[in-house]
């Protein structure tokens, strides 16, 4: 039996609770028995070493907040658990509070899974060294590409290959905006408003449309699968806010699409920018899909596509890491 503490109970945390309940019988047939013994977020928490019903937590969250009075420190100091799942909101500047939560759980000697890009953007090498020092596993598939298993693909299926370069679409919001502008020849401002009304873009879309989210994911990939010691400051970033309908029309008439592409190579060059892509190229995707084109020395060119966001899709990547740790 593996005891789990969930740190963060927002959209992703609730997605995880939903699928761990939904997949319980399948997991048991795989010989896996997961017991959630703690759930905490910024409002409070629930602790029960006999196990917590995920559906009861979801019901509590539907009605409001978790009970007050239980903090992260209470869990770390008093609860016996094997795996910590950290899904607090991303802070790309400091990585906090997720960075401190992850460090504390690793130092406690438990395996950790996160969907939080912030800690990996600012302290990837430190976290990996800390995990190695404490003899624990640290997994983060959900930080890049949602349900698109790019990190595990490289670690498992492409083991032994040297990754020469990677380029891809790593932000569904920007891709939706650009593909809609292209299809209807609509102005950026109009499509952004549409995306916000549909819940695809945030009220403040800066993180997505200025290329910062893509840059953060590119940093994680460069560090994790290419061994580059990079930070956000090392990425040349240009967003999509300057793309016009005239540029879209010109690109189309010449057989191209414009997409926001993140690129990294072994020389340590990292770049995020709108790029002309041949219309029938694998990266000329429409909608909110994510994709990665990986160049390897042995397997050649490998292409992967998947849903890059959504609470169930992200939770799927967390579940994959959870099974990987436990088998």
N, C-alpha and C positions, 0 to 999 in steps of 0.2 A: 504493500500500500504506500502511495506517495501522498504526503500532506502538502497542500498548496495554500499559499497566501496570495491574494490578489490585491495589488496596490493600485488604486484607480478604478472608479466605477462609473465612468462616463460612457460614451458611445461604444468604444472598443471594449471596455471592461464588461459592459452588459452584453455585447456580442459574444464574448468568451463564455459568460455564464449561460447564455442561451444554447450555444453549441455543445458545451460540456454536459448539459442536461440532455440535449437531443441525442448525443452520440454515446450515452452511458452504456447501453447494452452492447454496442459494437466494440467499445473499448474493453469491456469485460471479456468478450470473446477473444480479444487479442491478448488476454492475460494482464490487462492494465486496470488498476483500481486507484482512482484519484479521489481524494477527499479534501474538499475545501474547508480549511479550519480558520480562515480569517479573510475578511473583506474590509478594506478601508479606503476612504477618499478624503477630500478636504473638509467634508461636513462631519464625518465621524466614522463609525465602523461597527462590525459584528465579529465576535470571536467565539468559537465553539470547537474544542478539540475533538468532540464526538462527530463533527461534520455539520456543514451548513447546506441546506437545500438551495441550489442556485435559483430555483424558481421563486422561493420566498424573498430572496434579495431583490430579484427583478420586480416583484410586487411592491416591496418597500420603496424602491426607486420610482416606480410609477406614481406613488402617492406623495413623494417628496424626497427628503434626505435620509441618509442612514442615521441611526441613533447617535447622538452627540456623546462625547466623553472618551472615546477610544482614539488614540493617535498612533502613528507609525511606531513611535518609540515603545508603546505598550506591547505591540505585536513582536517587535524584535527582541524585547527583553523577557517576554513571558510565554510565547507560543512556540511549541515544537513543530517545525515544518521542514520540508525537504526541498521545495521549489518555490521561488518567489517569481510572480508574474507582475511586471511593472508596466503600467499602461497610462501613466499620467500625461498631461498635455506637453507638447514639445516646446522647449525654450532653446532656440538655436544660438543664443548669445552666451548663456552660462550653463545650460544643461540642467538647471535646477527647477524644481526640487528632485526630479528623477535621478540625477546624477548621485546625489547623497543617498537616496533610497537604494540604488543599485549597489553602491560601494558598501553600504552597511550590511546588505544581505550577503554579498560575496564574502565580506570579512567574517560574517557569522558562519560561513562554511556551507551555504546552500547554493544550489544551482539557480541561475537567474535567466529569465526570458523577458525581453522587452519589445515594445512596438514604438518606443520613444526615440526619435532621431537625435534629439538634443545632446544627451550624454555621449553618444558615439561621435557626433560632430566635433565636440570640444575635447574629448578625453579618450579616444579609441584605444591608443597604445597603453595608457595607464590602466584602463579597465581590463584589457586583455592580460597585462602583466599581473594585475591583482588577482584575476581569476586563476591564472596559472600558479601563482604563489600559494593560493588557498586550495588548490586541487579541485576546483569546481568548474562546471560547464557554464558558459555564457552565450546565449543564443539570441539572434536579433533579425530573423528572416522577415518579420513583419515591418521592419523599418524602411524597406525598399520594395516598391512594387506591389504592396498588398498581397494578393493571392498569387502573384507571379513568383515562383520559387527560384530566383536567380542565384542567391547565395548558396543554397543547398545543391543546386544543379552543378555549380562549379566545384564545391567541396566533395561531392559524391560522384556524380556521373562523369565529371571532367577531371577527376583526380589524376594527377600525373601530368596534366597539360599545363603549359605555361600560358597565362592569359596575356596576349599581346596588346589588346585594346578592347574597349567596350564603348558603345554608343547606344543611345536609346531615348525613348520618351518615358519620362519618369514622373510626369505630373498630368493627371487626367483633366484638371480644370483648364489648364492652358491648351491642351490638345482639343478639348471640346470647343473652346472659343475659336481657335484657329480653323478647325474643320468646318464650323458653322459659318464663319466669315467667308471661307472659300466657297462653300456650297451655294450660299444665297447672295454673296457679295454684299454683305451687311457691314456697317461700321463697327469697330471694336466696342465703342461705348454701348451700342444697342445690344450686342451679343453678350457683353458682360452683365448687363441688367437682366437679360433672359436667364443667364446661368445662375445669377443670384436668386431669382424668383423660383428656379427649379431646385435650389439647394445644392447645386454643383459648385458654385463659387461662394466664398465667405462674404460677409458684409464688408470686411476689409480684405480685399483679395491680394494685397501687396505680396505676401509670402509666396503665392502661386505665380502671379502674372509677371513679377519682376525676376523670376528665375531662381529665387532663394531656396525654395523647396527642392527643386531639381538639383541645385548645387550641393545641398546637404546630403541628398541621396547619392550623388556622384562621389562625394568625399568618402562616405561609408563604403561604397563599392571599391573605390581605389585602394582604400586601406585594407579591406577584408579579403579581396580576391586578387589584388595585384601587389600587395605588400608595400604600397606607397605611404609614406608618413605625411599625409596632407591634412589641411584644414580649410575652412571656408575662404580664408584670405588667399589661398593658393588658386582659387577658381576665378577665371575671367568670366564675368556674368553680364549678359544682356537679356532683358526681358522682352515681352511681346507687345507692350503698350504702344510702341511706335509703328506697328504694322498697319498699313492702310488697305482699303479696298482696291486702290489702284495697283498696289504691289501684288495683292492676291490675283487680280485679273491678269496682270502681266505674266505672273508665274504660271497660271493655268493655261494661258494661250501658248506657252512654250513647253508645256508638258510636265510642269513641276508643281509640287505642293510646298507650302511653308509650314514647318513644324519646329517646336522648341526642342532642341536636341542637346543632351548632355554627352560629353565625350571625354574619355581619359585614355592615356597610353602609358607605356612603361617608362617613358622618359619623364614622367611626372607632369605632363601638360594636361590641365583640366580646364574645360571650357563649356559654358552653357550659353546658347544663342539660338535665335531663329535661323533656320538653315533651309536652303532649297533642296528638296528631295525629289528625285524622279517619281512621277505619279504612280508607277507600278512597283516602286521599291517597297520592301516589307515594312519600313518605318513610316510610310505615308498612310498612317492610320487615321480613322475617323472616330469621333466620340471620345469617351473617357478611358479608353484602353491604354495600357502601358505596354512597352516592348523593349527588348534589349537585343542587340546584335553583338555577339562576343567573338572576337578573333583569337584563335588558339594555335599553338605550334603543331599539335598533333591531329586534333579533330577538325581543324580548319574553322569554317564559319558556322556558328551555332546561333539560331534565332529562337527567342522565346517571347510569348505574348500572354497577357493575362489582365485581369481586372486589378487596377492599381489602388482602389479605395473602396470604402464601404465597411460597415461594422462586421458583417459576417465574413467578408473576404479577408479582412485583416485578422479577424479571430481564427480563420482557417490556418493562416501562417503560424499563429501562436500555437494552435493545436498540433501542427506538424512538428514544431520545435519541442513541444511537450512530449510527444511520442518518441522523438529522436533521443531525447535525454533519458527516457525511461526504458529504452529497449537496447 
